C-alpha cells in the first residue's frame, strides 16, 4: 500500500456552480480510506469517479498523458482545480506511477513504439511487442503486462473500454499476479461487473450522492446485470 487516505476539503471549494465543484459526491464526501491494494471507483456517468481519479493522479505527482484540447468558446477556470482541495496520506513515502486512459492509449502507444524502435530494450516494458501491431485490446494487455511489473501506484480509467469479457478476465488474473508481488497499488474507475468481481477489492460507489464503500453484490452494476440475465425479456419490456 502506498496511499492510505484521501481527504476532500469541500468546505473550501471556491464555487458550487461549476464543474467539478458542483458534483454532489465530491461535495458530500470528506474522507476515503484505502485498506486494500486494489480499489474500484464505480458509479453512473457524471458521478465524479473519473474526475476524482484524475485529481488524485495529479496530487500524487503522476504525469498525465493527454492530447491537446481544442479551445472552445466556454472556458471553465475551475476545471482542473479539484487537486488544490484534496490531501493524500502516503504510507511509506512517495512512489512513481501512471494513469491509463483507454481514450488516449493509441496515441501513447505510438510514442512508445517509436521509442522502442530506437531503443529495443524498451520493448520489455510493453510486453515485448510493438503495441500498434496488435489489436486495441491486445495492445492494452501487452502494455499492462509490461508496465505494471514495475513498483508503483497505478490509476486506470475504464480499462475495460476495449477489452472483451475474456480479456477482462485475463486482466483480473494479471492483477492478482501483480498484487501478490506486493509492489503495486491500483485505483480503477470502471463500469465493468467483471472487473468489480476482483477478490478482496475495495469498491467505492459514487451512486448515492456521496462516496461509500460497498460490497460487490451491492453495486448497481451487479444488480442490473443479474436482473437482466435472469429476466431479460421482462427487463427489456419494463419502463426501467
N, C-alpha and C positions, 0 to 999 in steps of 0.2 A: 504494500500500500504506500502510495506517495502523497496523495492529498486525502485528508480525512474529514474536512468540514468546509462548507461554503456558507458565508453569511451575506444576505441581501439587505442592504441598508435602505429599504423603501421609504423610510421616514425622511430621507434627504433627497429623494428623486426631484429633479428640477421642474417637472411638469406631470400632469396626469391626463394630458390631452393627446400627446404624440407618442408614436412608437419609438422605443419599446416600453416606455414607462406607463402606457395605458393598458398593458396586458394584465388582466386580473391576477393570473397565477404569480406573476412577478411582483405584484403589489401586496399580495396577501401571504407571502411565504417569507420567513425570516432566516431559517437555517436548514441546510441539508447536511446530513452526516453520512459519510461513506464508510461502510464496515466490510465490504467485500471487494475483491479486485475486479469484478465485473458489475457495472451498474447500467441500467437502462432508463432512458427518459422516454415516456410513451404518452401520447395524447393526440387529440384531433389537430388538424391543420389550424394554425393560428393560436395554439395554446401556449406557445412560448418555449417549447423544448429546444428547437434549433437555435433560437435567439440566446438562450442561456448557455447552450453548449459553446457557441462562438465566443460569448463573453468570457467564459471560463478558459477557453483556449488562449485568448489574449491575456488574461490575468496571469496565466501560468507561463507567459513568455514564449509561447509556441508560435512559430511563423505560420501564417495562413496563406496558402497558395490561392490566389484569386485572379480572375480576369478583370481587366479594366472595365469599369462600368460607364455606359453611355450617360452623359449628363442630361438630366431631364429638367423640365420647367419647374418641377417641385423639388426643392432641396430641404430635406429634414435635418436640421442641425443636431438632433438628438440620436440619430440612427445608430451610431457606434459608441454611445456613451455609457451603456449599462456597465461596462467594465470598470468605470470610475466609482461604482456604488456597490461593488462586491469585494469581499475579502476571502482569501483562501488560506487554510491551515495546512502546512506541509508536515508530514510525519518525521521524515529523516533528511530534510534538505531537498533542494531543487534538483529535478532531473529533466533531461530533454524529452521531446515528444513530437507528435504531429497531429494534424487534423485531416481526416479523409472526408471528402465530399464526392459523391458519385457524379455530380453535375460538372465538376472540374477535373475529373480523373483523366479523361482522354488527353486534354492539353498537357497536364502534368506528366502523363506517361510519355508523350512525345519528347518532352525535355529530358526525362530520364533516359530514354532510348538514345537520344543524341549524345548525352554524356557517356553512355556505355559504349557507344561506337568508338569514342576517343579513348576510353579507359575501360577495357573489357572486365577488369576486376569489379566494377560496379554492378555487373550482372548478378553477382551473388546477393545483392540487396533487393533484387526484383525477381527472385525465383529462378535465376539462371537463364532467362529468356528475354528477348525484346518484347515489351508489353504490347505494342501495337501490331505485332504479327499474330496476336491471339484475338479471340472474340472479347467483347467488353467485359463479360463476366469472368472469362478465363484469365484475362489480364489482371482483373482485380484480385482474384485468388492468388495469382502468382506474386503480385505485389505484397499482399498480406503475409504470405509465407516467408518472403524475404525480409521485409521491413520489420515485422513485429517480433522477430527473434532478438532484436536489439533492446536492451534495457530502456524502459521509458514509460511515459504517460501518454496514452493514445485516445484521442477523441474521434468518433466516427459519426457522421450524419447520414442516416438512412443508407447504410451499405447494401441493403437488400435490393436497391433500385434496379440493378442489372443482374441479380443472381436468381437463377431458377431455384425451386424448392430443394432440388438435390444439392445445388451449390451452397445454399444456405445451411444445409446440414453439414456439408464439408467445412464451412466456416465455423460452425459451432464446435466441431471436433478440433479444429485448429486452435480455437480459443482455449479449449480445455488443455491442450498440449502446452500452449504458451503460459497459461496461468500456473500450471504445475511447476514451471521453471522458477516461479517466484520473483520474476524481474519486471513484470508488466502490470499495468493497471489500465482498464478500459472503461470509458464512459461513452455510451452509444445511444443516440436518438434513433428510434425505429418505429415502424408501423407493423413489423412482421411478427405474427404469433409464433413462428418457428424460432426466430432468434430469441424471443422472450422466454422460450422454454429452456434456456440455458440453466443447468442445475445450479442451485445455490447462488443465483444472482440477486442483487437488489433491483427492485423495479420502482421507479418514481413516476406516479401518474400525475398528469397535468390536467385531468378532465373534470375536476370538481371545483374549479375556481381558485384552487390553491394546490400546491405540490404536496402529495402524501405518498408514503411508502405503502405498496400493496403487494398481495401475492399474485402469482401468475393467473390463477383462476378468477381473481377479482378484476382483472383488466377488461376494459370494454372490448378490446380486440379478441381476446379469448372467448368471451361470451357471445360476440357476434358471429365468429366463425363456427363455434359449436352449434349455435342455433341454426345457422344457415345450412350446415351439413346434416343436421338432424332433421330439420323440417324445411328443406329447400323450397318446395312448391308453396307451402304456406307462407314462408318468409317473403318470397317474390311477389305474392299477390296481396300482401298486407299493405297497410298505409305507412309502415315504418320508413 
